[in-house]
Amino acid sequence: MRTFRVSVDGADYTVTVEELGGIDDAPPPTSAPLPVSTANAATGHPPPHTTEQKSTAKAAEPGDVVSSLAGVVSKVEVTVGQTVKQGDTLLKLEAMKMNTDVVAPKDGTVKAISVSEGASVQEGQVLMTLA
């Protein structure tokens, strides 16, 4: 048995692996190798994020309401053209079996809704736009 520390998406895990045979006994790899963590071996801390990482999400603009967490849209409470007041519930997100209300950050009119019920969303993703 050998113990290793691995880092997955910035979270460190300790795993114990049983060695079953020599390298000649190992089956050939069937897929591309997994990425190797670039954590500092001395400290175990992951490197700082760089600006080279790419994001496919649209950048938020003034009036955009963005998700504060990753989850699934369980209910859209408003329609395009509807007038809302600050604090009104716009939609509900489900994450880890809990519902979270996304509320209007200001008074306005719903200009566009970018998601639908059942859609998976990421943190920072634009959900709707208020005018």
N, C-alpha and C positions, 0 to 999 in steps of 0.2 A: 504494500500500500504506500502511495506517495501523496502528499498534500500539496496543493497548489493554491495560489491566490489569483483570481481572475477578476477583471473589471469589465462590466457590461453596462454600456450607456452611463458611465460615471459611477456606478454602484459597485463596490468591491464585495466579492464572495470568496469564501474559502471552500474548496472542494477536495475530496479525497478520491483518488483514482487507484483502482487495482490493476496491476500490470499482469496481463494474462499470458504473454509470450514475447518472444523476441521480435525484432523488426521484420524478420523474414516471414513470421507467422501472420503478420497484419495484412488484412485484405487491402487491395488498392483503393485509393480514394475515389468516391463516385461523384463528387461535386467539387466546386472550387473551394480552396481553403478558407477558413474563417478569418476575419480580420484580427490582427494581433493588437492588443492594447498597447498604447504608448505611455502607460503610466510610468512614473519615475520609480525605478526598481528600489531605490533607497528609501523613499517615503511612502510609496504605494499610492500617491495622489495622482489623479489624471492630469494631463497638461491643460493649461487654460484654453478655452475655446478661441478659435481664430476667426477672422472675418472672411476667410475663404470658404466657410460652409455656405451651401446654397439653400435657399428656401423657395419652395414652390408656391407658398401662400402669397396672395395679393397684399401689398402694403396697405395698412389702414390709412384712410384719408379723413379729414374733418367730417364729423357727422356719422362715421362708421361706428357700429357697436361690435366689439370683438369678444371672443370667448376668453374667459379667464382660466379655463381648464379644458382638458381633453375629455370628450364624452360623446353621447348620442342625443340628438334632439328628440325629446319625448313628446313635446307639444309646442306648436307655434300659437301664441295667444292673440296675435294682431294680424291685420291685413294691410296691404299697400293702400296708402291714402288715409289710413286711420290716424286721428290725432291722439297723441299720448302726452301724459304729464310725467315729470320727473318722478321716478320711483315706481311707475306702472310696470307690471310684469309683461315682458315682450315675448319670452319663450322660456321653456323649461329644458334643462340639460340633465341627463342621467349619467352619473359616473360612479362606479363602484356601488351600485344598487341604491344610490341616493340621488334625489332630485334637487337641483339647484335652480332658483329663479334667476333669469337674466333680466335686469330692470333697466328702464330708460334712464340714461344719465342726465337728461335734460328734457324740457318740454319740446315738442316738435310734431312732425308728421312723418309717418313711415313712408320713405321714398322708394326703398327696395328691400326685398327679403332675399338673402343669398343662400339660404339653406331650407331644407324641407324636413318634415317629421321622419324620423328613422335614419337621418344622415349622421355619419360620424364626423366630428369636428375636432380640430387640434387647438391647443392653447394659442391665442393670438389670431385665430382665423376670423375673418369678417363674417358676422352673422346677418347683419342688416344695416341699412343706412337711414338716418333720420335727417330731415331737412328743417 
